[in-house]
């Protein structure tokens, strides 16, 4: 760590020298990983730039439209750019998609019909999708209520998609098979692009009409290819995660085959209207600019996750993924072993934030979650998990999930403050 920075952190910000020395040692150990991540970032930066240039983006694409949103040139151009980046036939990119769960819900409900079967191939879905599917919660319009059946196939002990079990699960009713790329609140590594390629090829060999759908949340720009480049038929995600670059104020995206995007657009608005309407509320400028910055922003967040892994590995905590593992999302899971440690970690992340740093996060009954959840997020955009944040369900074995940081330096400071808080509360030893 540079002398001036070390002095600032220790003298003015009251970070313990033992914490700073530990982080410096961890950072030195992972610098080789950073070189590889920088190469992925550069590739994706030029990929995004090329899509902007190909679609002749100009200042006119940042203009307001009103009413129904007919002929919104900015909206249409933004969706073409997304389609090009994801090597898809079409895309929907809308501020009226309220979050990642909504984007996924539109995808599921737009394509699936009564009598169809949905199979999740990565075990249980993220908590907020359980009520969408109908695993829990009655009377809320779930897929189950509308006659869509559900199965899930667990991952192998090694964290791979169990293709043999999936083959046995597929029936004539199977319309869609789904992969959740990110870990969610699970203890596993994210699903990689090579794994997605193998899975999509395998499914399409069994039945080319089965839709391969990927929950791409937290996974954008982690590799030089996206799921729709390697066989996935459709994917969905949130703009206040990776692709919004920290600037998008809200929204979600869906990209894939045109026939599927058309079906989803009819669910998003109404049959016969689809994607031709939908106001963007003057948000195209921030959506474009955030997308342009996203590869660099994601790079900082991934580096922060690698540093977090190494710092806690060195203290003999279980972490997932490990510092040297291939990454396919921006999330780092640390098994802290107690609710007190989980809350202390989140207190440190909150204290590192530019917004609401004075607030102390406490566990609460958050809508859509089965257990109480503690969340730390002092963000410019509320709920933005490409910004520095951490969260954890209050349940054994007490795992905290760290992610984000608009810059590497801020993500690194989050690791520093989390460790400092644990150290101050006597929950970790640095002797």
VENFENPE-V299540 format. One record per residue. PHI is phi in whole degrees, 0 to 359 (999 if undefined). PSI is psi in degrees with one decimal (999 if undefined). Layout:
PHI/PSI
PHI/PSI
//
This chain:
999/135.5
299/146.5
302/-46.3
297/-42.3
294/-42.8
301/-43.8
296/-42.4
297/-47.2
293/-39.1
279/-41.2
275/-49.5
271/-33.2
257/1.0
61/35.3
276/131.2
297/135.1
306/-35.2
297/-37.1
294/-46.1
296/-41.0
295/-39.4
296/-44.1
294/-39.5
298/-41.4
296/-42.3
296/-42.4
297/-42.6
299/-34.6
287/-20.9
249/10.2
299/-31.8
296/-35.8
296/-35.9
297/-35.6
299/-43.2
296/-42.7
295/-35.3
295/-34.2
293/-42.1
298/-42.5
299/-46.2
298/-42.6
302/-48.6
290/-31.6
298/-43.8
287/-30.6
298/-45.2
294/-45.8
303/-43.4
299/-39.8
295/-38.5
297/-46.7
292/-41.0
301/-38.3
268/10.0
52/51.2
293/133.0
221/175.9
300/-26.4
296/-22.5
282/-3.1
259/3.1
284/154.9
287/152.6
229/166.9
226/176.3
65/-128.9
286/-18.4
83/20.7
300/142.4
53/41.4
281/100.4
296/-37.8
294/-43.9
298/-47.5
296/-39.7
292/-40.5
299/-41.3
290/-31.7
293/-39.7
297/-46.3
300/-44.0
300/-41.1
293/-43.7
298/-39.8
269/6.0
51/46.1
247/163.4
283/-29.6
201/166.0
208/154.8
242/127.3
225/104.9
222/139.7
288/-16.1
281/-8.2
277/114.6
280/-23.7
191/-177.6
297/-39.9
300/-39.9
295/-42.6
299/-41.6
291/-39.4
297/-44.2
301/-40.4
295/-46.3
294/-50.3
285/-24.0
287/-30.7
260/-41.8
282/147.0
230/160.5
308/133.2
95/-13.9
284/163.1
237/135.8
248/133.6
236/123.7
270/129.4
258/3.0
237/37.1
75/-155.7
295/140.9
287/171.6
303/146.9
312/-43.3
290/-12.8
268/-8.4
298/-39.8
283/-27.2
296/-45.3
284/-36.3
108/16.8
293/-35.9
215/161.3
84/117.3
248/153.5
74/23.2
240/14.0
82/32.6
289/166.8
302/-39.3
301/-41.8
297/-28.6
264/15.8
85/19.6
263/121.8
273/161.5
222/139.0
226/157.3
225/143.1
248/125.1
285/152.7
290/158.3
291/164.3
303/-24.4
276/-3.2
88/16.6
263/158.8
291/127.6
277/91.4
292/-33.2
294/-46.6
295/-36.6
296/-43.3
301/-40.5
291/-26.5
278/-28.0
292/134.3
231/-178.3
296/-22.6
277/-13.5
294/117.5
255/-31.6
216/138.2
239/140.7
230/140.7
243/129.9
266/109.6
294/-45.4
280/167.6
284/-24.1
59/-140.6
264/40.1
255/169.3
249/81.4
200/163.1
281/153.0
294/153.5
284/128.5
273/166.0
298/-44.2
301/-36.6
294/-39.6
294/-40.1
300/-47.8
298/-43.0
297/-48.4
296/-42.5
299/-42.8
298/-47.4
295/-44.9
291/-24.9
290/-34.3
290/-47.5
202/107.5
295/-12.9
271/-9.0
288/133.3
275/123.5
265/111.2
247/138.8
240/126.3
282/105.3
264/8.0
304/133.3
74/-1.8
256/-11.9
298/134.3
68/20.8
274/-13.4
219/176.8
276/-6.0
231/155.2
250/162.6
305/-36.0
288/-10.8
275/-13.8
237/19.3
122/-13.9
293/141.4
276/-29.2
201/149.0
216/163.9
211/154.7
194/-174.8
248/143.5
280/-15.8
264/18.3
249/-141.7
306/-52.3
287/-14.4
280/-11.5
61/15.8
85/-3.2
254/-31.2
299/131.2
279/-22.1
189/-178.0
114/170.7
211/170.4
221/154.5
220/133.3
221/148.0
164/-153.0
293/142.8
299/-41.1
298/-34.5
285/-41.6
298/-37.6
299/-46.7
300/-43.1
293/-37.4
295/-31.9
291/-29.8
284/-34.6
295/-42.1
247/-87.8
197/156.5
304/135.7
91/-18.1
252/-53.4
59/-136.0
277/1.6
285/-18.0
242/164.6
129/104.9
289/143.8
259/0.2
55/33.8
71/18.6
266/1.5
295/-33.5
300/-51.1
291/-32.0
293/-43.5
296/-50.1
294/-39.2
298/-41.6
297/-40.6
297/-38.2
276/-12.5
304/-43.9
303/-40.8
289/-40.4
296/-45.8
299/-39.6
302/-43.5
296/-40.1
293/-40.2
292/-40.4
298/-40.2
298/-38.2
294/-40.2
297/-44.2
298/-43.8
302/-45.7
301/-47.8
293/-42.6
300/-40.0
274/-28.1
303/-44.4
295/-18.8
263/8.5
70/28.0
275/150.7
284/130.5
230/154.9
211/120.3
283/167.6
286/163.9
303/-35.7
265/3.4
285/153.0
295/137.2
248/144.6
227/7.6
208/176.5
265/7.5
267/137.9
240/123.6
258/133.5
234/124.0
273/102.3
268/-22.7
89/-6.8
207/151.3
295/-32.7
297/-41.2
291/-38.9
299/-46.9
294/-40.4
297/-42.2
303/-47.8
294/-34.0
299/-40.2
295/-41.5
297/-43.2
297/-40.8
291/-15.8
271/-4.2
280/152.9
283/-22.3
241/134.4
57/36.2
294/-21.8
279/-8.9
276/143.2
255/120.3
289/141.3
228/151.1
296/143.7
208/166.0
277/92.1
273/134.4
304/134.0
93/-6.2
245/144.1
281/-36.2
254/162.9
299/147.1
231/137.8
253/132.1
229/134.3
243/121.4
195/94.3
262/82.1
247/155.4
292/-33.5
246/117.1
300/131.9
82/0.7
287/112.5
263/9.7
275/-19.2
278/160.7
304/125.9
200/165.7
206/147.3
206/161.2
199/134.7
286/140.8
275/80.6
207/152.4
298/145.6
269/26.4
63/72.3
256/132.7
256/145.3
244/115.3
255/136.5
201/159.9
88/-176.0
130/114.0
294/-21.7
226/157.9
299/-40.5
300/-37.0
286/-40.2
299/-42.5
300/-42.1
296/-33.9
299/-42.7
297/-42.3
300/-48.8
290/-35.0
297/-45.5
293/-39.2
299/-43.2
294/-43.8
300/-39.9
293/-45.8
299/-35.7
273/5.6
71/24.0
262/-5.1
213/145.2
252/134.0
245/15.5
285/999
//
